[in-house]
Amino acid sequence: MHDIRDAFRSLVATPVVTAVAVLSLALGIGANTAIFSILDSLILRTLPVQDPEELVIIDRGSWTNPIWEAIRDRQDAFASAMAWSSTRFNLAPGGQTEMADGIWASGDFFRVLGTSAMLGRVFTREDDRRGGGPDGPVAVISYNFWQRRFGGAADVIGKPLMVERVTYTIIGVTPPEFFGTEVGRKFDVAIPIGSEPLIRGKESSLDRRSNWWLSIMLRLKPGQNMDAATAALRAMQPQIRDLTMPQDWPEQYKKTYINEGFSLIPAATGSSGLRRRYQQPLTAIMVVVALVLLIACANIANLLLARANARRHELSVRVALGASKFRIARQLLTESLVVSGVGALIGLFFARLGSELLVRQLSSSTNTVFLDIGLDWRILGFTALVAVATAVLFGVAPALRASGVQPNEALKEQGRGVIGERFGLGNVLVVVQVALSVVLVVAAGLFVRTFSSLAHVNLGFEHEPILVANVNAQRLQLDPPQRPEFFERMRQAALTVPGVAIAAVSAVTPVSGSVWNNAIEIAGAPPSPDRERMTNINVLTPTWFRTMGTRLLAGRDFTDRDVSGAPLVAIVNEAFARKYFAGENPIGRRIIMRSGPSREPQEREVVGYVEDAVYRSLREPVPPTTYLPLPQQTDAPSSMGVSVRAAGGSPALLTKNLASALAGVNKDVAITFRLLSEQVNASLIQERVVAILSGFFGGLALLLAALGLYGVTSYAVSRRRTEIGIRMALGAAPGGVVRMVLRRVALLVGAGVIVGAGVSLWASRFVTTLLYGLQPRDPATLVGAALVLSLIGAVAGWIPARRAARIDPARVLREG
């Protein structure tokens, strides 16, 4: 306690140095803790369920309901099994949608996880019957949804809840800590898989052997390991595969289906699409903030070295009075621990704000990211470990140097403006700061340029004036042949809205993440494997290209004559022509496709040729794409997008009138609106977040490096004040003094840039997959970083150099 009290007194005596050190550490530790808390929640933390280490997932992505039922009926090899599928449910009675995050869950979902209801009960196998159990269609809601929608009312049990126009009875509320099985997403409403036909009707997936939509989780028996569980699962595989074989698949696909083995992966931390997407970017940012903290430590070490030298007289007196070298070193290390501890406490506050802000940045208007970023033992332990490590990093060198002070030498030096020994360690620390700053600036340059490249990529369509209304007509139970005429009426209704210049309907909206693809054949071309002749597909109405602003390069657009019974036609893009027609004009060529319920081959004539346009993702090269007229489609989906182009002003202003016009066609449709510009921006969330964070921390690294370089140069000037005065008294010009100081700065910056460039060239290979439009060892970025550091170094060195050039020789000699 005596050491801590003395440490506080000593630190308060130099408030500026202490404040700079504490603030630098608070930013560095706070940033590291914020990123670690995200990684902890996303990757490390186990599910808040009973014995999560016993849970495993059948690996592949998704499974059909027939496969799930076959495993469910043979689950004696495991303790238990359950299936689920994440989705979004519409809770509105009609018209514009009110979406909630939902789960289709098997009857044993909650039992397998060991989660009970906080209020009421959870559903069971009895509730998971087709059409509903003994209590009819039932639902379990989350604690947050209960609070948000029902105000936490105690009488919520038994109340009705309309889900996709079907009335469910609320039977339970889950505990606050339970969010489901998918990390990064929390559910609002869970309903049994067996009630799915009530919502999807004739489009139900329960008996379809080609609809892959369920995840399957198993709980291992006590003492059962992964190898034993995998062997048990594969033993039942032939029978399961035989029972669930898709009948309409080609023979080569059936062989793959039979031979593809089941495998298991640990599921203690749940499943997460967010984890797969952000694990590498967040790890890269974690490295970035760790380097920022190292730069801060180097900066503080330089400050404390200078502070320790300024206290040499005080310390020499203490040594002369009997204080041991260990006692001196312990006192200075205690001061370092106090600085680091205070910085860590403030850093926790910064970490909380930063992690909440980061989670909000990861969310979009249609995808709210949920991560439990509350403090736990891992986060507190990580912060404490970082605090101690930083105290050691920046405190040991000053403590060792101060402990070596000799009473007579320090007393003789007292009153002089010069300390005789060279300040070599400070120079090394500055070189380290500059080198790390180069690495961070290169990283920031690569990530910012990646975001800029994606933000300015040629989309092949105009997104600013477009409003998309996703119309779900599933409740109407329309047969596929009836759907084209229905959506044409929707398009005509949209054209009646004031402010709508043009409208069109499509099955796929650009940059929505949806994909519809199929194998094709080129008439007259030799056969090739399916995977080598795939094309993405979009089904649309005439005027879609004009609505989107996609240029027609040759041929014609679809017209009102391209209807069922007319000659089958198609429009292809440039990528299609390059791959299948060697880049030649494809007009008049014929392609063969298998589509529709019969899967019979259909020969189509290419009548139009359009420019390339982004299909699913801005990162992907534009794929070969085939556009088909909606009236000729025999398997049109029940949900399509009505895209309208605003005649002027913001397209968002059209929402209310467009909703009324579309509901006027049929009030039972569900309509979800989204600006196409929002959809494009949402696709850039990952790159935007990485660019912002790397840019911010790169700038912070530059600031810390500049401060470090300025501090060391200023200290060197003050140490050599007498020498400089003598030089000037002997005739040295001020310009020569400036050059002398700047040469030293140039040497430090040059050494740091060379080391940093080498590290950047080595480390850049680890971020290759995060980049777009440039190579990881991009020369322009590396040269730019070197120039920025050189400029920062010149500015940081110029100020003390000018001060050195203004030294009065006579005054210095009198002081000496």
N, C-alpha and C positions, 0 to 999 in steps of 0.2 A: 504493500500500500504506500510505503514511503517513496518508492521509485515512481509509482504512478502519480502521486501528488507532485513530486519534483518535475515529472515529465509534463504535466499540465502547465505548471508555472513557466517552464522553459519555453513551451510552445506558444503560450500567450504572450511571451516577451517578444516574439517575432511574428506578429499577426499576419502579415502579408504572405510570408513564406508558408506559414501553416495553412492559411486559407487556400492558396494555390494548390498545395499538396493534397489537402482534404477534398477539394472540388475535383481535382484530376482523378483521384482514386474513386470518388463517388460515381463519376461518370463511367470510369472503366469497370468497376465492380458491378455497378447497376446494369450496364449493358450486358456483361457476362451473365449475371443472374437472370436478367429478362429472357435472354435467348435460351439459357439452360432451363428455365421454368417451362418454356414452350416445348423444348425437346423432351423434358421430363414427362409432361402431360401427354405428348404425342407418341413417344417411343418407349419410355422406361416404366411408367406407372401402370400397375396391373388394374384390371377391371374391379370396380367396387362390388364384387360378388363373392359368394362362398367358394373357398379353395380354388382360386383362378388358375393355379398351376396344373390342375387336373384337366383343363379344357384344351381341346384340339379342334382344328378346322380341317375338313376335307378340302385339300388344295386343288384349285383349278380356276376359281372365280365364281362360277354359278352353276346350278344344277336344275334339272327339270323336276316338277312335282312327282311324276311317276318314279324317278330315281329316289327322291326323298321318301316316298311311301314304301318303296322296296327296302330301303335301309331301316326305316322306322319299324317295319314288321320283322326285322332280323337284328334288332339292337341288343340281343342278349349277350353278345360278345363284349359289350361296353356297359358302363354303369347306367348311362342314359344317352339320349340323343334329341336334338331339336333342330328346327329350320326356321329361317326368317328371310325377309327381303325388305330392304329400306325403300321407301317411296314417299310421295307427297300426296296427301288427301285434300280434296276440295270439300270444305265445310259449308259453302254457301248453298242456299236453297235453289238458286238459279241465276243466270246471267253472269256477271263478273265474278271470278273465283275468289275465295278466301282460303288460301293454302295453309296447310299444317304439315309438319314433318311426321311421317307415320311409319309403322312397321306392320307387315304381314307376318304373323308369328304362329308357329305350331302350338298345339295345346300344352306341350311340356316346356315351352320356352322359359317361363319363370321358374318352374321346378328345377330344370337343369342348372339354371344360374343360381339357384338358392335364394331367390329374391321373393319376399312376401309383400303383400299390400300394406301400406301405412293406414289406409282407410278402405273398408270393404274387403274384396278378395281379388285374386288374379284368376285368369281363366285356366281351364284344365282341358284334358282330352275330350271330356264330354261336351265342352263348348266348341270344339274344333271339328264339328260335323258339317257336312255339306248342307248348306241352307240354314245352318244355325243349330245350336244345341237345345236342351230342354228349356232354357230361358230365352230362346230366340237369339238374334244377332247381338253380341255383347262386345264391349270395348273396355280397355283399361287405359287410363290417362296418366300422364306424368304429373309430378308435383308442380312444376312450373306452369304447365298448361292449366292445371286446376286453379292456381292462384291468378293467372292472367285472364282466363275466360270466365271463371265462376267466382272469383273473388275469395277463394278459399272456403266456400260455403260448406258446412258440415253435412247438408242434406243432398250433396251431389250424387250420392249413390242412388241408383234407380232412375236418374234423370235421363231423358233421351238426348242423343247427339246425332245429328244428321251428317253422315259421311258419304260423299258422292251420291247424294239424293236417297240414301238408304238410312232408315232410322235404327240406330244401335242404342242399347241400354248400357249406361256406365255402371260397371260393377266394382271398380277398384281404382285407387290412386297409389302410385308407387312412391317410395321414399325419395327425399330430395336429392340424395347422392346418386341415385340410379339414373343413368342416361341411355342405357341400351348396351349394345355390343359393338357399335361402330364409333371408334374414337374420332373426335372432330365433329360429331353430329349428335344431337340429342333428339329424342322422339317426343311427340306430343300425344299421339294416339296409337295404340296397338290393338289390332283386331285379328281374330283367328283366320288362318289360311282357308279353312273350310268355308268361310262366308264369302270368298272371292267371287263365286259365280253370281251372287246377289248384285254385285257392282258391275262386273264385266259382262254378264249375260252370255250371249253366244260367243263372245271372244274370250271366254274363260280359259285360263292356262292349266287348269288342274289335270286335264287328260291329254294335253298336248305334249308329245315326246320331243318336240324341237324348240320349245320355249324355255330358255335358260334364264332363270330369274331368282333362284333360291340359293342361299348359303346354308351349309350344314355344319353343325358343331356337335362334337361328342364329348362326353365326360368319361375319363378313364376310370376303370375299377381301381380300388386301393392296391398298390403294388404293381399295377400294369404299366409297362413302359411303352415308349413310342414304337419300338420295333415289334413288340407283341401285338399292339393294337393295329399296326399296319398289316401285319401278317393275317390277323383275323378279318380285317376288312377286305383284303385281296382274296381271301379264301371264298368269300361270298360274291366276289365280283362277276364271275362268269354267269351266274344265275341272274344277278341284277341286270347285267348288260343285255342278256337275252330277253328279259321281260320288258325292257324299256327301249329297245331298238327303234329309232325313227324309221317308219316304213317307207317314207318317200325319199330317203337319201340314196345317192348313187352307191354302187357296190364298194368302190374304193374308200368312201367315207365310212361305210359300215364296218369295214375291216379295221380301220383306225379306231373306231368307236369300241370295238370288241377288245383290241389289244392295248388300249391306253390304260395304264394302271392307276388305281387310286393311291393317293399319298396323303400324309397328314403333316400338318405344321402346328407348332405350339400356338395356343391362343390365349395365354394368360393376359396379354396386353390388348386383346380384342383384335378386330379387323379394322382397317382404315384405308380408304382411298386417299385421304388427305396425307396420311403418313407416307404412302408411296410417292406422292407428288412432291412433298416438301422436305423429306428427310435429307436429301443431298443439298438443296439450297440452304436449309437451316444449319446444316453442319458446316457449310462454307462460311456462313455468316458468323458462326461460333468461332471459327478460326480467326476471322477478321477481328472480332471484338477482343479475342485473347491477345492478338498482336497489338491492338490499341492499348490494352492494359500493360503490356510489356513496355511500350513506348512511354506511357505515363510513369511506370516504375523507373525507367532510365532517367526521365526528366526529374523525378523527385530525388533520385539518388544524387544527381548533379546538384540540386538545390541543397541537400543535406551535406554534401561534401563541402560546398562553399560555406554553409552555415557552421560546420564543424571547424573549418579553418579560421572562420571569424571568431570562434570561441576558444582558440588555442591558448590564449592567455588565461582565461577562466579555468580551463581544464588543467593547464600546467600548474596553476596555484593549487588545485585540488590534489594533483599528484605530489606536489611538494609537501602538502600537509598530510600525506600518508595514504591517499586513495590508491588502491591497486588498479592495474590495467584492466583486470576483469570487471572491477566495479564501474569503471568509466564506460567500458563497452556495454555492460548490462544496462546502464542508465540510458545510453543512446538507443539501444535496441528497444527498451521500454517506450521511449518516445516514438520510435517507428511503429510499434504495435498500437499505441494510442492513436496515432494519425490514421493507421490502417483501419482500426476498429471504428473510429468515428466516420471515416469514409464509407465503410461497409454498411453502417446503420443508415446513413443518408442514401447509399446506393440501393438499399432494399426499397426505399420509397420510390426512387427513380425506376427500379425494376418493376414494381407493381404498375406504375403508370405506363411504362414502356411495353410491358407484355399485354396489357389490356388494349393499348393502341394498336399493337401488332395484330392481335386477334381480330380487331375490327377491320384492319386493312385486308385481312385474308378473306373476309366475308364479302358477298355480293348481294344484290337485291333479291335474288332467288335462291341463294345458298348461304345461310347463316352458319358460320363456323362456331362450334362450341368446344372450348378446352377448359378443363379445370386447372386454373393457374393459381389456386390458393397455396399458401405456404405450407410445406410439409417438411419432414425431417431431411429429405434429400436436398431440398432447396436451401434450407438453413445450414445444413452441413456443408453444401457446396460453397455458400457465401463465406462461412467461417474459414473453410480451407483456403479459399482465394485470399481472404484478408490476411491470414497468417503467411501464406506464400508471398504475397506482395510485400509484407513487412520485412521478410527475410531478404527478398530480392533487392529492395532499395535501402535497407537498413544495415546490412552486414558490412558493406564496404566503408561507409562513413564511420561506423562503430570501430572497425579494425584500425582505420587511419587515426581516429582520435585517440584510441587506446595506446598508440605508439608515440604519443607526444612526450618530449623530454622537458623537464621543468626549466633547465637553464637555457635551452635553445629557444623555447617559446618566450621566456622572459626577455631574452636579448632581442627577439624580433618584435616585441611589443613596442609600439610607437613608430615603427617604420612602415612604410607603405608597401613593402615587398616581402614575400615569403619565398624563401630560397629554393624549395623543391619544385620540380616540374609537376604540372597537374595532368599527368598522362591518363589516369583513369577516366577523368571527365571527357577527354577527347575520344576515348574508346566508346564511351556511352553515347556520345553524339553521333559517332559513325553508326552505331547500332540503331539509333533512332532514325537516322536518315535512311538506312537500308530497309528497315521495316516499313517506313513511310513509302518508299518506292514500291514495295510489294503491295501495300494497301491501295496506293493510287493506281497501280496497274490493274488490280482487281476491280476497283471502282470504275476505271475507264472501260474495261471489258464488259461489265454488267450494264453500265449506263448506255454504252453503244449498242449492246444487244437489245435493250428496251427500246432505244431510239429506232433501231432497224425494224423491229417488229411493229412499232407504232406508225411507221411510215411505209410499211410494205404495201405494194399495190394489191388491193383487195380484189379488184375486178368487179366491184359493185360500190355504190354510194350508200353509206350507212346513216349519214346525218339526217336526211329527211324522211326516214322510213319508220313507221310504227307497225309492229307485228301483233296481231291478235291470234293467239293459239286457240282454236275452236275444237273442243272435245265433244263429239256427237255420239259417244259410246252409249249413253242412256237411251238414245233413239232406237237402238237395235236395228239399224239399217243394214240390209244385205250389201255386200261389196259392190254389186252392179248399180245400186241406188245412190251410192255416195258421190260420184262425180256430179250428178245433177243437183244434189243438195248443196255441195260446196260452190257450185256455179251460182246458185241463188244467193249464197252468202256473199260472193264477190259482187254480184249486182247490187245487193243491199248496201255494201260498203261504198259503192260509187255514188249513192244518193246523198252521202254525208257532205255537207258544205265544208270546203277546205281540202277535200280529197281529190287529187289530180288524176290518179290512176290506181288501180288495185289488181292484185293477182293472188292466186292460191298455190301453195307448194307443200309437198310432204315433208321436206327438209328445209329448215331455215339456216342460212350460212352461219358458221361459227357457233352453232348450238351444241356441238358435241355429238349430235346424232349422225348415224351412218347407215346408209342403205346401199349394199353392194351386191354384185352378182357376176357370175362368169358369163362371158360372151364368146361368140365365134365370129370370125370374119369370113363371109361367103367367099369361097374360092381359095382360102388360105389353108395350109396344112394344119392338122390338129396339134394342140399342145396342151400341157397340163393346166388344170383350172386355175391354179395359183398364178400362172403366167399370163392369164388373159382375164383379169378381174377389172371391173369398172365400177365406180361409184354411180349411184342412180339418184335422180330427183324427178319426181312426178309433179307436173305443174300445169297451170292454165295459160292460155295465150296472154300476152302483155307482161309476163313475169320478168322477162329480160329488160323491157322498157321501165318497169316499176323499179327494178334494182339498179338500173343504169349500166347494165352489162352490154358491151358492144357486140352486135351481130357482124361477123367478118365476111360471111358469104352465105348464099342461099336465102332462106326465108324463116320467119318465126312460125310458130304454130298458129293456126287459124280456126275459125268456127267449123270448118269442114273436116278437121281432124277428129272425127268422132268414132264411136263404136261402129264397126261394120265398114268403115272407110279403110283404104290402104294404110298399113301400120307404118308410122314414121318415127324418126328420132332426130335429136340435135346433139352434137358432140362438141367438146371443147378442144383447145389447142393441144393439151397434153394427150388427149385421146388420139388426135391425128398424128402427133409425133411418135407415139408408141406403136400404133397399129397401121398407119398409112405412110410412115416415113416422112411425116411433115407435109405431105401433099394435100391439096384441097380434097376433103372427104365427100363433097356433095355428090350424090348419086350412088355412093358405095352402099353396100348392104351388110347388115350385121344380124346375127342370130342370137336370140336370148330365150332363156327358159324362165318364165314367170307365170304367176297366176296359180290358182288351185290345182290345175291339171299338170303344171310343169312341162307342158308340151313346148317344143321349140317354135319360136315365132320369128319370122324374118321381117326386118324393118329396113326401110330406106332412110339414109341420112339426108335430110332436107335442109339442115341449118348447121352453121359452124360459128361458134361464139368464142370470145376471148376467155382465157383462163380466169377463174374466180376461186377464191378461197372456199373450201367446202366445210371441213370440220374444225381445223385448227390453223392459226397463223404460222405455227412452226413447221407444219408439214408442207412438203412440196405439193403444189396443186395436182391432185390425182387425175387420171383419165376419168372423165365424167360424161355420162349419157343422160340426156334430159328426155322425158317421155311426156306426151300429152295426157292429162288427167282423164278425159272422156274415153280414152282407149285402154284404161287400166282396169283390169278385172279383179285386182286384189288391192284396191285403194284403201289406205288406212282410215280409221274412224276419227282420227285426230289430225288436223292439218292447220297450217298457218295462213292466215289472211293478211297479206302485206299491203299496206297503203302508203303512197307517197304524198306528203303534204304539199299543197300548192304554194304555201308560203307560211312563214312562222314556224313555231315549234310543233313537231308532230304530236307531242304529248297533249296538246290542247284538243286533239281529235278524240281522245279516249272516251269521254262521256257520250258524245253523240254516236260514235261508232258502236259502243256497247248497246245502245238503244236500237240502232238499226239492225245489228246482228241478232239480238234477242227477238226482234220483230219477225224474223224468219221462223224461229222456233225458240220458245222461252226455256226449253229444257236443256239447251246446250250450255256447257261451261266454258267461259271465256277468260283467258289470261292475257294481259297486255304486257308488252315489253318493247322499249325502244331498241332498235337494232344497234344504235351506237352504244347503248349500255351493254348489250351482248358482246360487242367487240371489245369494249373496255374490260369487261369481266374476264375475257380470255387472256388478258395481259396481267392479271393480278400477281402471279408469281414473279414475272420479270419486273413489274413495277416495284414490288416490295423489296426484292433483292437490289435493284438499282438505287432505291431511296436509302436503304440501310447502308449499303457499301459506299455510296456517295457521302452520306453523313459521316460515317466513321473514317473514311478517307480524308475528308476535310478536317476532322478532329485530329487525326494523326499529323497532318501538315501543320496545324496550329501548335501541337505539342512539340514537334520537331523544330519549328521556328523558335519557340520559346527556349528550348534546350540549347539551340545553336546561339541564340542571342545571349543567354545566360553565361555560357562558357566563354564566348568571345568577350563579353563585358568583363568577366572575371579576369581573363588573360590580360586585357588592357589595363585594368586597375593594378594587377600584379606587376606589370612591366612599366608602370607609370614613370618611375625614376629613370629607367633605361631610355624610354622614349623622350623624356625631357632632356637627357644628356645628348641624345642623337640630334635633337632639334637645336640645342645650344651649339653644337658643332657644325651646324649648317644644313641639317636634313630638312627638306621641303615638306609641307603638309601633305602634298600629293604622294610623296614617297612613303610617308607613314601610313596613309590610307591603303596604298598598294601592299605594304608589308602585312597589315592586318587582314586584308581580303585574300592574300595568298594563303594564309593559314586557314581561312574559312573555305576557300576553294579546295584545299587539300582534304579537309574533313568531308565536305559535301561530295567531292569526287570519289573518295574511298567508299563512302556510304552508297552512292549511286551504283558503283561497280558491283559491290557486294549484293545490293538489292536487286539489280538487274539479273545477276546469276541465280539468285533464289527465285525470282519471278519466272524465269525461263524453266526452272525445274518444277515449280509448283503449278504452273498454268495448266499442265496436262490433266490435273484433277478436276478442273471445272469445264472440260470440253463439252460435256452434255448440256451444260447450262447456257451455252453461248449460241448465238444465231447470227449468221451473216459475216462472221470473221473467225480467224484462226486464234487459238489460245496464245500462240507466240506472235501476236500481231506487232510488227515493227513500229507502226505509227503510235500505238498505245504506249509501247515501251519508251520510245523517244519522247513522246509527250510527257510521260511521268518524269523522265530525267530532266527535261527542260523546266517543268513546274518546280521540282525540288531545287534546281539550280537557281531559279528566280527567287524562291523563298529564302534560300541560303544567302543570296546576294543582298536582299532587303534586310535580313536578320543581322548580317555582318556589317552592312553599311552604317548603321546607326552608331555602334560603338567605335567603328573606324573613324567616322567624322568627329566623334568626341575625342578620340586619341589625337587627331590632327589639330585640335584646338587647345592642347595642353600648353600652359605657360611655362617655359623652361626655367625662368628665374624663380618662379614660385615653387616649382618642384625642387630645385636645388636648395632653396632656403629651407624647405621642409625636411630634406634629406639630412 
